[in-house]
Amino acid sequence: MDNQFKISGIAFTAYGAFEVLAFLFVYVFGATQLSSIESLPISILLLVNILLAINFLALLCGIYLLKQNQAVHKFALPVSIVLLLSFPFGTFVGGLYLWQRFKN
């Protein structure tokens, strides 16, 4: 059985893994550079946590797209739309999934 979303799965997985590691690096080592994490404004912490959650969902969507799980499309569609706002790589990953999803 041919996996129609193999390229999208690889792109989602690579993008999500890189972004999650990048945000965790900033979150952990950025907090140690400051006197404490409470000195950061709450809006920046909220933004970092939301972006970390979206990128973790992108990683999970990529894994489940590679496993050919049909239920993942309920999550991959909104995640890909949100990733369109992340220029340039997120736009490529989100656009690639949307193109493969709606090319029929």
N, C-alpha and C positions, 0 to 999 in steps of 0.2 A: 504494500500500500504506500503510495507516494505522499509525502508530507508537503502539502501546498504551502505551508507557513514556515518552512525550515529556515529560510533566509531571515524572515521577521523574527523568528525565535532566537536565532543567533544574534541578531542586532539588538533585540530587547535584552538578552542576557548580558552581552558585552557592555552595553550602555549602562544598564542597571548596576552591574557589578562595579564598574569603574566609578560611577557617581556615588554609590553607597560608600565605597572605600574613601573617596575624596571627602565626602561630608563627615564621615566618622573621624577622619584625620583632622579636619578643621575643628570639629566639635571637641575632640579630646585634647589635641595639642594647642588649640586656640584658647581653651579654658585654662590650661596650665601656664600659659604665658601671662595671663591676667592674674590679678591677686585672687579672684574667685569668679565663678561663673555667674554669681548674682550681680556682678558689676556690669554685665551686658544688659542692654535694654531688652525688655520682654518681647518686643516686636521682632527683634533679630533672632532670638531663640525660637519663637513661634515659627518664623519663616524657615529656619534651618530644619526644624522638626517636620514641618509639612513637606519640604522638599526631600528630606530623607525618607519619609513614608511613601511618597510618590515614586521615588527611584527604587525603593525596595519592592513596591508593587510591580514596577517594570521588570525587575529581575525575576520575580516569581512568574509573571506572565510569560517571559521568555522561556523559562524552564518548562512550563506547562504547554506552551506552543510546540516545543520540541518533543514533548511526550504525546502530542496529538490529542490532548484533552479538549473536548468540544465545549465544555462549560467555561473555559478560560476566555472565550470571546466576549462574554458579558462584562469582564473586567478589562480586557485588553483594549476594547473600543474607547471607553472614557480615558484610560491612561494614555493611549496614543493621541487623543485630542489634547490633553494637557501637555504632553511632550512636544506638541507642535510649537508651543511658546518658548521652548528652550532652544534657542538658535545657536549654532548651526547643526549640531549632532542630534539633538532631540527632535528637531524638525525633520531631519532625514529619517530617523527611526520611526517616528509617528506617521510620517507620510508614506513610508514604505509599507507599514502594516495596513494603513487605510487603503492604499492602492491595491494591495493583494486581497484585501477583504471585499472590496467593491468592484473588482474588475470583471466580474461575471455579468 
